[in-house]
């Protein structure tokens, strides 16, 4: 009898591994949304991301043939519009010169808020808006405000950075928003790519986001500056959009060639 009492009623049996897993999942679902909305948590994650990006930069020396954001052949084109691809832009804050003003457009999506917070850790100003757009004549209110803010930054002598392809659109295909900014401002587009020899590509992401890893080699490439005439019509804007696409893809291919080639 003592043995039976020690076992206890069947209903009081210890939870199985599967039950514990369900409890954990239920608990996580309850705290996930509050955590996602917490400014403290977001700042903490952004700080960790910034430190990781700095680690990649410190442990991945630039290979011969890399370009530089300041001085040299590109100084005459400043202030300029740094054009980047989605999924290839994450290292830019660590490679951009310190104390050199930069204003970057960041999507207004909730996911992009961490990116905006991380930029702040590097002293880079973030402008929230969607600037890709397939049709530059039909920008939404937020996108139009963001382009105006970037134009003002260029007029003040600051470089700006903008992702060229449209979120969740066709990756590695420039939208018209960045071409419109070049037309409105009169400043050149600078096709930029940054690559590292150690990296993990998220193949299932729409833009094949690249997670750059430390302790390898890195390269920065800057393509030939692209100017857009102030009187560019719809056909010319489309030609310039295609030119940006080709130039950015060429810069990206060259960056990977530099880091993946022989030491």
PyMOL commands that set and color helices and strands:
alter all, ss='L'
color gray80, all
select helices_A, chain A and resi 2-7+10-12+17-37+39-59+72-77+92-95+113-121+136-138+141-155+177-185+234-260
alter helices_A, ss='H'
color red, helices_A
select strands_A, chain A and resi 61-62+81-84+102-106+125-128+159-163+189-196+199-201+210-212+217-222
alter strands_A, ss='S'
color yellow, strands_A
deselect
rebuild
show_as cartoon
